[in-house]
């Protein structure tokens, strides 16, 4: 920012020269631009850091999903072979575990279908819009005088 400047006068004394309005506006604009550039750089740095953390988080979720699926797969085999150890043939143990999964899948599918059928859409919004349009038309239409 421009401060008061000193300028020697012809008599040898120092006189104060005040900055002009143009100089003050120019300085304010430069300071404003510097602040904006600094804020943009800060936003870029924060966004970069957030993106890096998001990437790490997504990678960790992917690893967790893979390990969860692997555990589910192994537990399914363990359940089937547990039935085999109880005296059933291998095919029967596998069939029972697959049947349990199919029952759970069917139950989830039915519950999901029931929830989807309960979707009503935007009925209240549509009714409000129609009412608003009717009120606007009534307000615009001149009243008939008989």
Beta strands, then each sheet from edge to edge (+ up, - down):
strand 1: 5-8
strand 2: 14-17
sheet 1: 1+ 2-
end
